[in-house]
Amino acid sequence: MKDQITPIALVKAVLAGEVFAVARMMSYAESLNEGCQEALNEIYRHTGKAHIVGITGVPGSGKSTLVAQLCKTIRKTKRKVGVIAVDPSSPFSGGSILGDRIRMNDLVGDSGVFIRSMATRGTLGGLARTTLTGVDILDAAGYDLVLIETVGVGQDEIDIVQAVHTTVVVSAPGLGDDIQAIKAGILEIADIHVVGKSDRSDANKTISELKSMLMLGAQSQQETKWQIPVLPTCSLNGQGIEELLSTIDNHLENLKSSGELSQRRLDIARTRLLKAAENILREKFEYHSEGKINDLTNQIISGDLHPNTAAKILLSQFLREMD
């Protein structure tokens, strides 16, 4: 039975692009299955072919609808596309609140499209802990483009730029996007700006504001071969979606010709190394701290210890055990 298949036994099917194997391997990875690492090691050896694209933007900007239309347009070019939609987590169950996006339901049944929702489970940065593992699986399974749709841009939600080759930032009229852009620094992280819902009367104002801010930002930055475009789209009628896909493709070609693609791959590898190390340390620290916090907490409450001092004591105990 499929339920009894081990992760390592799934590798061949994943590499063949079998959907059930891709889905099962992602489930194993998300559940931190003990036997999964050997399989992921083998899968990783077959990565490096997919174009990884991040789709981010403020909540309400229409990212999910845009991604659905973009997938349809990609499929017209006979390419396979995988989508990882990073959703907020339930504070009670830790699971994804939104689940597989309702707006993408009409893509179900297309074997060339794979959609997976992942819960953030409390992680900052807009990405789930296993997001890039999911990207690896889709990459190795032969998906030409992998789209990562993040929770949304915020002060701490710009990790996406360190995880993808191309970053698309979606704005929408009437959401105060000019203020949000300055606050979150999205002018710096975007390779492509998209203004969705461009059929609205106030869309031109948002487009003009973004172009003006980009011109001001360019004056203080070194010129690059890539000029960041601002593209109007309307997901309801498909306006601008083909131009968006063409721009995404052009950006990848620009990265290759300029040599920047190699640097971005190095940045992604560095980010993954550090994140993996942080996760390992966090898990070991949580295991070490179990049962040792109550005494220190009581001393903090009684005023005998400052929280910082108590933290240093806890860390000192942890480091001694690590030796």
C-alpha positions as CSV (number, residue, x, y, z in Angstrom):
1,M,0.0,0.0,0.0
2,K,1.1,3.6,-0.6
3,D,0.8,4.4,3.1
4,Q,3.6,1.9,3.8
5,I,6.1,3.4,1.3
6,T,9.2,4.7,2.9
7,P,10.7,8.1,1.9
8,I,13.8,6.5,0.2
9,A,11.5,4.1,-1.7
10,L,9.6,7.2,-3.1
11,V,12.7,8.9,-4.6
12,K,12.5,7.1,-8.0
13,A,8.8,8.0,-8.4
14,V,9.5,11.7,-7.4
15,L,12.2,11.9,-10.0
16,A,9.8,10.5,-12.5
17,G,7.4,13.3,-11.6
18,E,4.6,11.1,-10.2
19,V,2.2,13.4,-8.4
20,F,1.4,11.1,-5.5
21,A,5.1,10.6,-4.8
22,V,5.7,14.4,-4.8
23,A,2.8,15.0,-2.4
24,R,3.8,12.1,-0.1
25,M,7.5,13.3,0.0
26,M,6.4,16.8,1.0
27,S,4.2,15.4,3.7
28,Y,7.1,13.3,5.0
29,A,9.3,16.5,5.0
30,E,6.8,18.6,6.8
31,S,6.3,16.0,9.5
32,L,10.1,15.8,10.0
33,N,9.9,12.0,9.3
34,E,13.1,10.4,10.7
35,G,13.8,8.5,7.5
36,C,13.3,11.4,5.2
37,Q,16.8,13.0,5.2
38,E,18.4,10.2,3.2
39,A,15.7,10.6,0.5
40,L,16.0,14.4,0.6
41,N,19.8,14.1,0.1
42,E,19.3,12.0,-3.0
43,I,16.6,14.4,-4.3
44,Y,18.8,17.4,-3.8
45,R,21.4,16.0,-6.2
46,H,18.8,16.4,-9.0
47,T,17.9,20.0,-8.3
48,G,19.1,23.2,-10.0
49,K,17.0,23.2,-13.1
50,A,13.8,25.1,-12.1
51,H,13.2,28.8,-12.2
52,I,12.2,29.8,-8.6
53,V,9.9,32.8,-8.5
54,G,8.6,34.5,-5.3
55,I,5.2,36.2,-5.4
56,T,4.7,38.5,-2.4
57,G,2.8,41.6,-1.5
58,V,0.4,43.2,1.0
59,P,-2.7,41.1,2.1
60,G,-5.6,41.9,-0.2
61,S,-3.5,42.7,-3.3
62,G,-4.8,39.6,-5.1
63,K,-1.7,37.4,-5.0
64,S,-3.6,34.1,-5.1
65,T,-5.8,35.1,-8.1
66,L,-2.7,36.4,-9.9
67,V,-0.9,33.1,-9.3
68,A,-3.8,31.1,-10.6
69,Q,-3.9,33.1,-13.8
70,L,-0.1,32.9,-14.1
71,C,-0.2,29.1,-13.9
72,K,-2.8,28.9,-16.7
73,T,-0.6,31.1,-18.9
74,I,2.5,29.1,-18.1
75,R,0.7,25.9,-19.0
76,K,0.0,27.4,-22.5
77,T,3.7,27.3,-23.1
78,K,3.7,23.5,-22.3
79,R,5.8,24.0,-19.1
80,K,5.1,22.4,-15.8
81,V,4.6,24.7,-12.8
82,G,4.6,24.0,-9.1
83,V,3.1,26.3,-6.5
84,I,3.9,26.5,-2.8
85,A,1.4,28.8,-1.1
86,V,2.7,29.7,2.4
87,D,-0.4,30.3,4.6
88,P,-0.7,31.7,8.1
89,S,-0.9,29.0,10.8
90,S,-3.8,28.3,13.2
91,P,-2.5,29.4,16.7
92,F,-4.2,26.2,18.1
93,S,-3.4,23.4,15.7
94,G,-0.4,24.9,13.9
95,G,-1.9,23.9,10.6
96,S,-2.6,26.0,7.6
97,I,-5.7,28.3,8.0
98,L,-6.4,28.8,4.3
99,G,-5.5,25.4,3.0
100,D,-5.2,24.8,-0.7
101,R,-6.4,28.1,-2.3
102,I,-10.0,28.1,-3.3
103,R,-9.2,30.4,-6.2
104,M,-6.9,27.8,-7.6
105,N,-9.5,25.0,-7.6
106,D,-10.0,25.2,-11.3
107,L,-6.4,24.1,-11.8
108,V,-7.0,20.8,-10.1
109,G,-6.8,17.9,-12.6
110,D,-4.0,19.4,-14.7
111,S,-1.1,17.0,-14.2
112,G,1.3,19.9,-15.2
113,V,0.3,21.9,-12.1
114,F,1.1,21.0,-8.6
115,I,-0.2,23.2,-5.7
116,R,0.7,22.8,-2.0
117,S,-0.2,24.9,1.0
118,M,2.3,25.1,3.8
119,A,1.7,26.6,7.3
120,T,4.2,29.0,8.7
121,R,3.9,27.4,12.1
122,G,5.0,30.6,13.8
123,T,8.2,31.2,11.7
124,L,8.9,34.8,10.7
125,G,10.1,35.9,7.3
126,G,6.9,34.9,5.3
127,L,8.2,31.3,4.6
128,A,7.4,28.0,6.2
129,R,10.4,26.0,7.6
130,T,10.1,23.4,4.8
131,T,9.2,25.7,2.0
132,L,12.6,25.3,0.2
133,T,12.6,21.6,0.8
134,G,9.3,21.6,-1.1
135,V,10.9,23.6,-3.9
136,D,13.7,21.0,-4.1
137,I,11.1,18.2,-4.5
138,L,9.3,20.0,-7.3
139,D,12.6,21.0,-9.0
140,A,13.8,17.4,-9.0
141,A,10.4,16.2,-10.2
142,G,10.7,18.2,-13.4
143,Y,8.7,21.3,-12.7
144,D,10.0,24.1,-14.9
145,L,8.9,27.0,-12.7
146,V,8.2,26.9,-9.0
147,L,6.2,29.8,-7.6
148,I,6.3,30.6,-3.9
149,E,3.4,32.7,-2.7
150,T,4.2,34.2,0.7
151,V,1.9,35.2,3.5
152,G,2.4,38.9,2.7
153,V,5.0,41.6,3.0
154,G,5.7,43.1,6.4
155,Q,8.5,44.4,8.4
156,D,9.9,40.9,9.0
157,E,8.6,39.2,5.8
158,I,11.3,39.8,3.2
159,D,13.1,36.4,3.4
160,I,11.6,35.6,0.1
161,V,14.3,37.5,-1.7
162,Q,16.9,35.2,-0.2
163,A,15.1,32.1,-1.4
164,V,14.3,32.7,-5.1
165,H,15.8,33.8,-8.4
166,T,13.0,36.3,-9.3
167,T,10.9,38.3,-6.8
168,V,7.5,39.7,-7.9
169,V,5.9,42.2,-5.6
170,V,2.1,42.7,-6.0
171,S,0.4,45.9,-5.1
172,A,-3.2,47.0,-5.5
173,P,-5.0,50.3,-5.7
174,G,-6.5,51.7,-2.5
175,L,-4.4,49.8,0.0
176,G,-1.9,52.5,0.9
177,D,0.8,50.6,-1.0
178,D,3.1,53.7,-1.2
179,I,3.4,53.7,2.6
180,Q,3.7,49.9,2.7
181,A,6.4,49.9,0.1
182,I,8.5,52.3,2.2
183,K,7.8,50.6,5.5
184,A,8.6,47.1,4.3
185,G,11.5,48.0,1.9
186,I,9.8,46.2,-1.0
187,L,11.3,48.7,-3.5
188,E,14.6,47.0,-2.7
189,I,13.5,43.4,-2.9
190,A,11.4,43.5,-6.1
191,D,12.7,42.4,-9.4
192,I,9.3,43.0,-10.9
193,H,6.5,45.2,-9.6
194,V,2.9,44.2,-10.4
195,V,-0.1,46.4,-9.8
196,G,-3.2,44.1,-9.7
197,K,-6.8,45.1,-10.2
198,S,-5.7,47.5,-12.8
199,D,-9.3,47.8,-14.1
200,R,-10.0,50.1,-11.1
201,S,-10.1,53.9,-11.6
202,D,-7.3,54.6,-9.1
203,A,-4.9,52.0,-10.5
204,N,-3.0,54.6,-12.6
205,K,-2.2,56.6,-9.4
206,T,-0.6,53.5,-7.8
207,I,1.4,52.8,-10.9
208,S,2.6,56.4,-11.1
209,E,3.6,56.4,-7.4
210,L,5.6,53.1,-7.7
211,K,7.4,54.4,-10.8
212,S,8.2,57.7,-9.1
213,M,9.6,55.9,-6.0
214,L,11.7,53.6,-8.2
215,M,13.1,56.6,-10.0
216,L,14.1,58.2,-6.7
217,G,15.6,55.0,-5.4
218,A,17.6,54.5,-8.6
219,Q,19.4,57.8,-8.1
220,S,21.1,56.4,-5.0
221,Q,21.8,53.0,-6.3
222,Q,24.3,51.7,-8.8
223,E,22.9,51.1,-12.3
224,T,22.2,47.6,-13.2
225,K,21.4,46.0,-16.5
226,W,17.9,45.1,-15.2
227,Q,15.5,48.0,-15.0
228,I,12.7,47.1,-12.6
229,P,9.3,47.3,-14.5
230,V,5.9,48.2,-13.1
231,L,3.3,46.0,-14.8
232,P,-0.5,46.6,-14.6
233,T,-2.5,43.3,-14.5
234,C,-6.1,42.3,-14.0
235,S,-6.7,38.7,-13.0
236,L,-10.4,38.8,-13.7
237,N,-9.9,39.2,-17.5
238,G,-6.3,38.1,-17.8
239,Q,-5.0,41.5,-18.8
240,G,-1.2,41.8,-18.5
241,I,-0.6,38.1,-17.4
242,E,1.2,37.1,-20.6
243,E,3.4,40.2,-20.3
244,L,4.2,39.3,-16.7
245,L,5.3,35.8,-17.7
246,S,7.4,37.2,-20.5
247,T,9.1,39.6,-18.0
248,I,9.7,36.8,-15.6
249,D,11.4,34.8,-18.4
250,N,13.4,37.8,-19.5
251,H,14.6,38.4,-15.9
252,L,16.0,34.8,-15.7
253,E,17.8,35.4,-19.0
254,N,19.2,38.7,-17.7
255,L,20.5,36.9,-14.5
256,K,22.2,34.3,-16.7
257,S,23.8,36.7,-19.1
258,S,25.0,39.1,-16.3
259,G,26.4,36.2,-14.2
260,E,24.1,37.3,-11.3
261,L,22.3,33.9,-11.3
262,S,25.4,32.2,-9.8
263,Q,25.5,34.8,-7.0
264,R,21.8,34.4,-6.2
265,R,22.3,30.6,-6.0
266,L,25.2,31.2,-3.6
267,D,23.0,33.5,-1.5
268,I,20.2,30.9,-1.4
269,A,22.7,28.2,-0.4
270,R,24.1,30.4,2.4
271,T,20.6,31.3,3.7
272,R,19.6,27.7,3.7
273,L,22.8,26.6,5.6
274,L,22.2,29.3,8.3
275,K,18.5,28.5,8.6
276,A,19.2,24.8,8.9
277,A,21.8,25.4,11.6
278,E,19.3,27.7,13.5
279,N,16.6,25.0,13.3
280,I,19.0,22.3,14.7
281,L,20.1,24.6,17.5
282,R,16.6,25.6,18.4
283,E,15.4,22.0,18.6
284,K,18.3,21.0,20.8
285,F,17.8,24.0,23.0
286,E,14.1,23.3,23.4
287,Y,14.9,19.7,24.3
288,H,17.6,20.8,26.8
289,S,15.3,23.5,28.4
290,E,12.4,21.2,29.1
291,G,12.0,20.8,32.8
292,K,14.7,23.4,33.6
293,I,12.8,26.6,33.1
294,N,10.4,26.5,36.1
295,D,13.1,27.1,38.7
296,L,14.6,30.0,36.8
297,T,11.1,31.4,36.1
298,N,10.2,31.4,39.8
299,Q,13.4,33.3,40.5
300,I,12.5,35.9,37.9
301,I,9.0,36.3,39.4
302,S,10.5,36.6,43.0
303,G,12.9,39.3,41.7
304,D,16.0,37.2,42.6
305,L,17.1,37.0,38.9
306,H,16.8,39.5,36.0
307,P,15.4,37.7,32.9
308,N,18.7,38.4,31.0
309,T,20.7,36.8,33.8
310,A,18.4,33.8,33.9
311,A,18.8,33.5,30.1
312,K,22.6,33.5,30.4
313,I,22.4,30.8,33.1
314,L,20.1,28.6,30.8
315,L,22.4,29.1,27.8
316,S,25.5,28.3,29.9
317,Q,24.0,25.0,31.1
318,F,23.0,24.2,27.5
319,L,26.6,24.9,26.1
320,R,28.1,22.8,28.8
321,E,25.9,19.9,27.8
322,M,26.8,20.4,24.2
323,D,30.5,20.0,24.9
